[in-house]
Amino acid sequence: MNKTGKTARTETTAREEATPNVTFIPGATPIRRKRRTRTWLWIPVVLAVLGAGYYGWTRYATNPTGAAMVTQAVMRGDIENSVTAVGTLDAVKSVDAGAQVSGQLKALHFDIGDKVEQNQLVAEIDPATIENRIEIDQAELANLQAQLVSKKAQLVLKQANIDRQRNLVAANSIAQSTLDQAIADLAAAEADVNAIEAQIRKQQATLAGDKVDLGYTKIFAPMGGTIVANPAKEGQTLNANQTTPTIVTIADLSTMTVKAQVSEADVGKLKVGMDAYFTLLGQPGKRFEGKLRQIQPMPDTANNVVLYYALFDVPNPDGELMMSMSAQVFFVQSSAKDVLIVPSAALRMTGEKDGGQAAGKRGGNANAAGGKAGAAGGSAEVTVVTPSGAPETRAVDVGIRNRVNAEITSGLNEGDTVVVATGTDTPAASTRGSQRGMRMPPMF
């Protein structure tokens, strides 16, 4: 028995030496050791440490102070400096076609949206009352004309009587008083004829006026255009004695007028003839362009806010512009296309071409870019991140500048990386806002 046990231990020891990672237990199944498993547990830890080190090196190698930097590449684009306002659309020409006589609206031949030509029949008022007046006028006129014939006959008789009386007076057959009475009767007859003639002229004028009123029962379009409103309805009784009732409103929609409200702080920047455009709420990416036509001198004051109306016209051949639409209006003071652009927040202004003072240090960038927006350019400094990752201050010349972006005329190249802001509390959204504003001014 001892010999057998010794032989078994010898075989077990030989297997353990041949397979060091497996433990053999006499009478049991072999179990693999967990040394290899413990080795794999250290691999993720090592990778995490290496990743953190690489992230820290890439983030803070170019910024030894440890402060976060928001950067943006210099790129080419379009820029403009403009005065913004809110306006509404109206027809360049419109007219109210109203009733000049009272009566029932007998017929309305057009609806809202229909197109009409000039002098086209639009509506009719019941003419019965006016036709009756005309009939009465004609009868009165005939009566006066008959009276005139009678008065003229009396005048002829009175004239003949005077001739006879004069002959008798010459022959001393009658007294002078009889002749005087005949002369008086002739003068009265002449006065009667003149009175009847005056009444006839008055009646003729009344008849002519009633005939004009009869013509007013038919309402014709005073201009060609589109029916945009019809306050009166067919069958409605119109009273034109106090006010002129509007039957339809006709507007020429082929050209629209933009009526923009400009604050008193910005109205001095506008000049008649300058470029202007607007966008609609439903089409923010489409521009409708025109030229400033008029600045109305009388402002509109509400709640101590003074607003002046600036007008410009735009063609509307397709009819997509409608009455009373809201418009975001831009009056362009200056613009440039395909130029180098950087965010205005990246500038530290050191001199203004228009005589402005220096804008100050980094803390005053926002005020410098916003408060001096639209200046005629100047000199400034920007911080550029070099290819090696080190920050570098450069002097640049600034062209057109607005509250979002600025044109760089010299000092930078396309693709250079400029520092927009520094500090751990700087929101990254400001950079995205600057990028969105580089193509065009903010819309709706």
Stockholm file with secondary structure:
# STOCKHOLM 1.0

chainA/1-444         MNKTGKTARTETTAREEATPNVTFIPGATPIRRKRRTRTWLWIPVVLAVLGAGYYGWTRYATNPTGAAMVTQAVMRGDIENSVTAVGTLDAVKSVDAGAQVSGQLKALHFDIGDKVEQNQLVAEIDPATIENRIEIDQAELANLQAQLVSKKAQLVLKQANIDRQRNLVAANSIAQSTLDQAIADLAAAEADVNAIEAQIRKQQATLAGDKVDLGYTKIFAPMGGTIVANPAKEGQTLNANQTTPTIVTIADLSTMTVKAQVSEADVGKLKVGMDAYFTLLGQPGKRFEGKLRQIQPMPDTANNVVLYYALFDVPNPDGELMMSMSAQVFFVQSSAKDVLIVPSAALRMTGEKDGGQAAGKRGGNANAAGGKAGAAGGSAEVTVVTPSGAPETRAVDVGIRNRVNAEITSGLNEGDTVVVATGTDTPAASTRGSQRGMRMPPMF
#=GR chainA/1-444 SS CHHHHHHHHHHHHHHHHHCTTEECCTTSCCEECSHHHHHHHHHHHHHHHHHHHHHHHHHHTTCTTCCCEEEEECEEEEEEEEEEEEEEEEEEEEEEEECSSCEEEEEECCCTTCEECTTCEEEEECCHHHHHHHHHHHHHHHHHHHHHHHHHHHHHHHHHHHHHHHHHHHTTSSCHHHHHHHHHHHHHHHHHHHHHHHHHHHHHHHHHHHHHHHHHTEEECSSCEEEEECCSCTTCEECTTTSCCEEEEEEEEEEEEEEEEEETTTGGGCCTTCEEEEEESSCTTCCEEEEEEEECSSCEEETTEEEEEEEEEEECTTCCCCTTCEEEEEEEEEEEEEEEEEEGGGCEEEEETTSCCCCCSGGGHHHHHHHTTTCCCEEEEEEEECTTSCEEEEEEEEEEECSSEEEEEESCCTTCEEEEEESTTCCTHHHHHHHHTTSSCCCC
#=GC SS_cons         CHHHHHHHHHHHHHHHHHCTTEECCTTSCCEECSHHHHHHHHHHHHHHHHHHHHHHHHHHTTCTTCCCEEEEECEEEEEEEEEEEEEEEEEEEEEEEECSSCEEEEEECCCTTCEECTTCEEEEECCHHHHHHHHHHHHHHHHHHHHHHHHHHHHHHHHHHHHHHHHHHHTTSSCHHHHHHHHHHHHHHHHHHHHHHHHHHHHHHHHHHHHHHHHHTEEECSSCEEEEECCSCTTCEECTTTSCCEEEEEEEEEEEEEEEEEETTTGGGCCTTCEEEEEESSCTTCCEEEEEEEECSSCEEETTEEEEEEEEEEECTTCCCCTTCEEEEEEEEEEEEEEEEEEGGGCEEEEETTSCCCCCSGGGHHHHHHHTTTCCCEEEEEEEECTTSCEEEEEEEEEEECSSEEEEEESCCTTCEEEEEESTTCCTHHHHHHHHTTSSCCCC
//
